[in-house]
Amino acid sequence: MKLAVEMAVMELDGEWNAVAVGEDSTKFRGMLRLNETAADIIKLLAKDTDEDAINRELVKLYPDSSADEIAPFVTEFLDQLRKADLIIE
């Protein structure tokens, strides 16, 4: 799976945001407000990956959180992206 649109992720004034860039900005004209973990997921979805790989990477990035704590958040966020048609399976 990967993002259906190319997105730039940035932190502005302590808030994480993602916006579509290039030609994809005509496909998705909004902005996603994210927490830091969601921003990391968006970055990981820039290339083809799967949910298990995302979970493994987040466990490395957040060693104070267990895989059991991270997995439900990943699933929920991916489901939200799917509902918005922002993921290609």
VODREN-51267 format. One line per 3 residues: their letters; for each residue x, y, z of C-alpha. Coordinates in steps of 0.2 Angstrom, whole numbers, m for minus. Example, Ala and Ser with C-alpha at 12.3 -4.5 7.8 and 13.67 -1.06 7.14 Angstrom:
REM residues 2
AS = 62:m22:39; 68:m5:36
REM end
This chain:
REM residues 89
MKL = 0:0:0; 5:18:m2; m2:35:m3
AVE = m13:39:m18; m6:57:m19; 11:64:m15
MAV = 11:73:1; 23:84:10; 24:83:29
MEL = 30:97:39; 29:104:56; 23:122:58
DGE = 22:130:75; 22:114:84; 9:106:73
WNA = 11:93:60; 3:95:43; 2:86:27
VAV = m3:93:10; m3:86:m7; 11:93:m19
GED = 14:94:m37; 0:88:m49; m8:79:m35
STK = m13:95:m27; m27:95:m39; m33:78:m33
FRG = m33:82:m14; m35:101:m10; m35:99:9
MLR = m23:98:23; m21:85:35; m18:90:53
LNE = m8:76:61; 0:71:77; 19:66:76
TAA = 15:47:75; 2:50:60; 15:61:52
DII = 28:47:53; 15:35:45; 12:47:31
KLL = 31:48:28; 32:29:28; 17:28:15
AKD = 27:38:2; 34:21:m4; 25:5:m6
TDE = 24:m4:12; 12:m14:22; 4:m12:39
DAI = 16:m24:48; 31:m14:41; 24:2:47
NRE = 21:m6:64; 39:m12:65; 46:5:60
LVK = 36:14:73; 42:2:87; 59:8:82
LYP = 55:26:82; 45:25:98; 54:13:109
DSS = 44:18:125; 29:11:116; 25:m7:113
ADE = 19:m15:97; 3:m19:106; 0:0:109
IAP = 6:5:92; m4:m7:81; m22:m1:85
FVT = m17:17:81; m9:12:65; m25:2:60
EFL = m37:16:64; m26:29:55; m25:18:40
DQL = m44:16:40; m46:34:40; m35:37:25
RKA = m44:23:16; m61:31:19; m53:47:12
DLI = m47:37:m3; m29:42:1; m22:25:0
IE = m18:13:m15; m19:m5:m9
REM end
